[in-house]
Amino acid sequence: MVYLLVEISGHRQLAKLRGGVVAGLVESITGLVRYSGGNAVVADKGMLLLSVDPEGKTAEAQAELVYRVYEILLQRRRELQGFTVYAEEFDDLNPGLALARLAQSSLVSDRTDILRIGDRLRSRLEGLLIVRPAGEFADVLGRSERMGHSYRLVHDFLVREPVVELLLSILTPLVNRERPPGWVHVYGLPLCGKSQNVSAALRRLAAAEGNPPWLTLFSASDGLPSAAPFIESLRPDFMDRVPEYLKPAERAAWEQRKSVLELETCADHFEEDFFAAYCHYLLAYIRFMDRKGLPPIVVCEQFHAFGRGSHELLARVIEKFRDFSPIIPICVSDSPVVPEALAAVPRSAVEIAPLGLEELREALGALPEGAEVDAEDLLLRTEGRPLYASHYVSLSVKADQRGERISLDLLRQIEETCRKSLYVLYLTEGILGIEEARRFLGREGLVPEVVESALGRLVSLGFVRKSTGQVVLPSVAALLEGEFRPDGLQAKAAEYFYGQWKQGALRGSERLVRFVALWGRFEQAADLFFQYATELLDRSEVDQVLDYLQREDVFPTMLDPAQARKRDFFLDILALRASVLLKEKDQSELRVTKAKEERPEGDWELSLYELSCAQHLYAAREIRAALDSAKRALIASQRVEAPRLEYRANIEIGLAMLANTRLEEAEDYFTIARESSGGEERSYDSLRSLGFEAVTHFDFGNYSKAIRTADAASEVAVAICRREWQRFLIFLRGRCHFALGLYDEAAGAFQTGTSLCRVYPHAAASRVFEAWTARAAYYAGTRQALKTLEEMDPSGEVLFFTGEIRAGNGEWAEAAALFDRALRALDDEREAYLPSEIVSWRSGFAGIEDRAFRGADGHGVLHHMARAMKAYVVAHLEDSSEGVAELTRITREDKLSDQDPNESFYYFLHSQILPEGQGDLLVDRLTVLNKALKHAQERATRIDEVKMRRAFLQSNRWNVRLFADARKHKLV
């Protein structure tokens, strides 16, 4: 006979104060034991002795009974002063002696709220309960996964042989390529066993494979709506093995992009890079599965929750592998609706309906003896939902439950460790993966064995999806929240999430921000929110941030006035940066004013405000004011030790110095910025500082150093998948080669940029690359360049390059007309508000020379060059005085800067239209030619590599002409 002794501490006092609690407990426990064929032998003075005859009962049934008695008490422990449960098996021992033996053992222990079993019962239940020896008795820590009778019940109701056979009849020809590649649509009402039947069919398909490594997509994340399900499908154990299954060229492409899948980048073309990287992941997966003799199957759980972008991404994946080795997506959905993106893709549909009466009778016939349930009654209670049906027959004490209440009542009966684990899974869904959730449970005092057992039981009962770890019934949250709120579990989770995020182990997301705002501290939520939105802006996700800022649930908590002010300040600062990036000058000015009014006291807030002002003022070309704001931001950031703000303030100061043509000071500040980065060598800020430093070297004339710096910046751009900067740095490298007279190398760089624009579309950048490719080809002696340019849209830059060629051919009238059109086009193309973070592709000069050299009228270098070339060709058409006068103005009165890289070019053009000796304007031709020569020689001295310095002097087309004329007049 198996005896259980239940002892409730402080029984007498508890009976007076809360008699109903004690009576209810006794009734629940005795009811459970009697339902299992046992008896309540003694019930007196807080001691309850129960007996059950083990004859005819499996070890699983005995373990289930003992543990459920413990669970009932555990659920009410907050209302008790403590309890103990002792269980042991005795032969031929009357109840009185059994009570004495168990009571004597309980007196030895000073612990409460425990379940202990004796050695004999422990040997019978070996492997079913997780135990820790403690003398004559062993402490029970939890339930083992081997306790599986509930699993059998769930399986009997959820998995239906006809459905499995139907799924196999559809999958088999797809696997054998006897049907065109397509997708399988498994749909039906929620909780009807769709996922379980798919899993059963796949296990059958895999034959001897114990745990087939299918990929599973599910929507459990936010912030990246299209890619989120695909990110969730990445198997950590496979990521490191991907290169094993790729060829060298594929492996190189994978290494360049895999960080996108790991969300470790600041990608600005995330969708394109993600698709390319994910296809390499799938390619490796297909080859891996092929070696195992298994088909490449992708299961899309909760397909009805996927967004339109995810549908489109899936359609692209199917198309990508159609002719190679078709991926077979199985999309499990609550809805029969076919997404528009997949409408043209061949589909095989399987509807899984609720259980009918005969199916229920068949499932009930497989139940253990003594578990009789009326099929018709069960059908009414559950509406044929298999999960509710399996939960109903699993209930130890049945009442008049219906629908979802059945599952909630079962949840009340299972052990606390299961309920706690389930609640943690619910809380962490979309924030932590299943492994991280396990670690968090470990921090809450649950040993790994207990956690594994609890999670296994939740899966076996159908509360959790095995493949994804998702909670099946979100309504359990309301039931469990009240239970675990006194323990502060939600607040502990918020603290843990914030700590993990601070350490870089957890990425920011809207879900994470909401959770910490709801359950954590305001300061933590504000920090998370601001940094998350800032990262989105760093990735150029401006529209997403603006939508986010307008939502009412950004801070779903009650705030005091100081907190509300800080929230509003953050919202305005983020909206200000967004409006600057969108080039909305008027909106930016309004938000600067609003942010100033709401700014809380403190150096961190001051630094943030001044930095934001500096960015706006720089965009508006108010450079002096921008410099002052950036300096104030720097000083405040240093006082409060905010390295990221200090980094960005140094960059803004460097940009202001560059705009004032203080090139060497600009270089110093970009270098200082990197030194204040705190070791972030591959970040958005390090990319900007390196990129702007390369621009500064170009503008200064040190083309060799500009190339080296651009190459270093390109490595960062590739590492963090920043494609806008990557193509700009390719262009800058091409411009350096062009300036050096290495026109073939320049054309190669521009062609590479054009190819990149095909992968990451950008119409303006593509036009600039094509125009400069044609110009480099012309300078290298190719005649096709003119035709190419004349077929392009006539931007100011394209018209200028076309005019160059016409002038080079001596077609002065045509060239004059083209330069005139170019000047008018450049007037229209002026950018009055240009943010520092945006690479301008208005022309090939806009993002390089125009950072430093712009006139008071807002025109940059190209406009100046067009004026000079027009004057030059006009002088060849008629009386040269008009052209001479214009070039005199350009070189004397309208100089962009003393460091203008084109000074030598302007003086040379001027010298070519002056007559020998003194001209009409008393300008000596040789004097002007000598000035052109000295400017070219001085600029050459700035190039720190001898080979490139020689190329600049001997290969640059205009320098070749300059030095030939200088030699002719014995100036060199």
Buried (B, 14 or more C-beta within 10 A) or exposed (E): BBBBBBBBBEBEEBBEEBEEBBEBBBEBBBBBBEBBBBBBBBBEEBBBBBBBEBEEBEBBBBBBBBBBBBBBBBBBEEBBEBBBBBBBBBEEBEBEEBBEBBBEBBEEBEEBBBBBBBBEBBEBBEEBBBBEEEEEBBBBBBBBBBBBBBBBBBBBBBBBEEBBEBBBEBBBEBBEEEBEBBBBBBBBBEBBBBBBBBBBBBBEBBEEBEEBBBBBBBBBBBBBBBBBBBBBBBBEEBBEEBBEBBEEEBBEBBBBBBBBBEBBBBBBBBBBBBBBBBBBBBBBBBBBBEEEEBBBBBBBBBBBBBBEBBBBBBBBBBEBBBEEBBBBBBBBBBEEEBBEBBEEBEEBEBBBEBBEEEBBBBBBEEBEEEEEBEBEEBBEBBBBBBBBBBBBBBBBBBEEBEEBBBBBBBBBBBBBBBBBBBBBBBBBBBBBBBEBBBBBBEEBEBBEBBBBBBBBBBBBBBBBBBBBBBBBBEEBEEBBBEBBEEEEBBBBBBBBBBEBBEEEEBBBBBBBBBBBBBBBBBEBBBBBBBBBBBBBBBBBBBEBBBEBBEEEEBBEBEBEEEBBBBBBBBBBBBBBBBBBBBBBBEBBBBBBEBBEEBBBEEBBBBBBBBBBBBBBBBBBBBBEBBBBBBBBBBBBBBEBEBBBBBBBBBBBBBBBBBBBBBBEBBBBBBBBBBEBBEEBEBBBBBBBBBBBBBBBBBBBBBBBBBBBBBEBBBBBBBBBBBBBBBBBBBBBBBBBBBBBBBBEBBBBBBBBBBEBBEEBEBEBBBBBBBBBBBBBBBBBEBEEBBEBBEEBEBBBBBBBBBBBBBBEEEBBEBBBBBBBBBBEBBEEBBBEBBBBBBBBBBBBBBBBBBBBBBBEEBBBBBBBBBBBBBBBBBBBEEEBBEBBBBBBEBBEEBBBBEBBBBBBBBBBBBBBBBEEEEBEEEBBBBEBBBBBBBBBBEBBEBBEBEEBBBBBBEBBBBBEEBBEBBEEBEBE
